[in-house]
Amino acid sequence: MEFSSKLLENAVNQVSQLPGIGKRTALRLVLHLLRQPAEQTNQLVQSLGKMRNELKFCKSCHNISDVDLCEICSSHKRDKDIICVVEDVRDVMAIENTSSFKGLYHVLGGKISPMDGIGPHDLNINSLIEKVKTNQVKELIFALSPTIEGDTTNFYIFKQIKEYNVETSTIARGISVGDELEYADEITLGRSILNRIPFENSLKA
């Protein structure tokens, strides 16, 4: 792809690094921005810069937040005895869209995957175990995607907390094995949360 401007080429190269964006799509997006009023483009740039520099992660659940403690963790309407364990913030959004869960979350930041060099200590697992140790939790709901990596992560956490007095459950397998949680429809995902089963039962399946 030939460019008449190095500035344009550089912008296209940067945009094409986004997931699912190829060079041709990146070019269309950049040219669209050029056709917009300069003020609109500047607002986009400022918004992205502000997000990147000021965005925080909740000190309790590791969800994306504007403040130290996210709105979910600080809400008096949430059941603080139940924690739903998820892979990333997209899963929090997916479950929240079902309006079926009123507890808290814990975002691991990924799944255990030796093939990708990701071990337990690369994830937010220790802080979850500390919550269990200090009797802050009555039930953990494992809501990771039903993949080998997800099941491995569930089992690792289960082994770490087995000696403590906490109930463990996993979302019902209305979600197809191997599917990513964020792509499940809201009705299926909502029913999976409501019809969760004891985690130990899932080990026998």
N, C-alpha and C positions, 0 to 999 in steps of 0.2 A: 504494500500500500504506500503510494507516494504522497508526500505532503508538501504543500507550497509554503508552509510555515512551521518552524521548529517549535514555536509556542503551542500551536495546534497539535502537533505530533506528540509533544510532551503531555498535554492534557489528555489526549486519547489513550496514550500508554498508561497513564495513572488510572483512568476510569476503567480500562480493560482489565485491571487487576482485581476488580470486584467479582465476587462469585457469580457465575452464569452470564458474565458480560464479555462478549468477544470484541474484536477490534471494530467490526462493522457497526455493532450496536453502540459501542463506545463513541464512535464517530457521530452517529445520529444524535446521541445525547448531548455531546459537546456542541454540535452545530445548533441544536435546539436552544441550549443555554445562550449561545451567541445571539440568537434572534430575540431573546427576552430583554426587557429593560435592564440596564446595568444594576439598578437598585435591587431587583429581584435576585439576580445572580449573586450579588454581594451578601444579601441576606442568607442565602443558602450556604455560602462559604463561612459566614460568621456563625451560623447555627451549628454547622459541623465542627468548627473550631471550638466553640463553647462547649459542645457536648464532649468532645475529646479531652478537653482540659479540665472540665469541672465535674464530669460524671463520677459518681462514687459507687462502691459496692457495699450493700448493707452489712454492717459489722456482725449481725446475727445470722442471717440466712444466705448472704452472698449474692442476693438478687441485685440487679441494677437499681440505683436510687439516686435522688438528688441530695439526700441528707444521709447522716450516719446510720439511722435506723429507718428502713423503708416503711411505706404506708401500711403494708400488710402486717409486718411485725409489730407496729405501734398501734394498730387498730384494737379497740376494746371489744369489737364485735367478733373477733376471731377466736377459735378454740385453740388455746396455746398448748394444750396437752397432746395434740395430734400434729405430727410433722410429716409432710409428703416429700419424699426424697426424689429429686429430679436431676437430670443431667445438666441442663443449662436454662437460661432465662426464657428461651422460646417455649420450653415446656411449661413454665409457670404461666405464661400468657395463654397457652392452649388450654390448660386446665381451668384457669380463671374464666375463660370464655364459656365454659360449660355451666357456670354458676352452681356446681354440684359439691364444691369443697369449701368448707369454712374454717379450716385449720391453718397452720403455718407451713412454710416450705423450707427446704434446705437444698441449695443449688451446689452440686458437686463440682461443676466446671468441666465435666467430661466423664469418661468411663475408663476403667482399667483395661488397657490394651497393650500387652507386651510386644506385639508386632509393631506398634507405633511408638514404643519406648515410654508408655504412660503407665506408671505404677501407682499404688495407693497413696504414696506421699506427694504425688503431683496433683492430687485432688483435695477438695475440702472435706476430707473424711474425719480427720482428728477432731475438728471442732464439733462435728456431729456426735462423735463418741463421747465427747466431754459433756454435751447436753444430756445424754443418756445416763452417764455416770452420776451427774448431780441431780438425778430424779426430776428433771424438767419435762420429761416426755412419758406419756402413757402408751402411745402407739406410734410406730413408724410405718408409713405406707411407702413401699418401694414402687416407684412409678417411672422406672427407667425403660427405655425402648426394649422390647422383647427380642434382643439379639444375644449372641454368645457373650459379647463384651458386657452388655447390660446385666445378664444373669450372673456373670463372674463377679461383677461389682456388687450386686445384691448379696451374693453368697459371702463375699469377703466381709461386708459390713455386718451381716447376720452372725458370722462367727465371732466378730469382735465384741458384740453386745449380748451374746447368748446368755451369759451369766447374770445379766442384770434384769430387773423386773420390768420389762417393757414388752408390750405386744407388738408383733410384726405381722404385716399383711402385704399383699401385692395386688396390683390392679388385676381385675378379671381379664382373661385372655380373649376378650372380644376383639382385641387388637391382634392382627395377624403376626405370627412369629417372623421376625426379621424386619418388620416395619419400623419406621421412625415415628415416635410419639407425636411430633409436631404436625404430621400429615394426616393423622386420624381425624375423622369428622367429629363434631362436637357431641352428637348424641351417643355415638359409640364410646367416646372417651369419658363422657359423663357417667354412663352406665358402668363402665369399668371401675371408676372411682367408687360409686355407690355399692357395687357388688364385689368389692375386694374380698380376697380370701386370705386365711392365715398363710404366712410365707412358708412355713414348714410343709404345708400341704402341697405347695407348688414344687417342692423338691422331690415329691413322690410321683409327680406326673411323668 
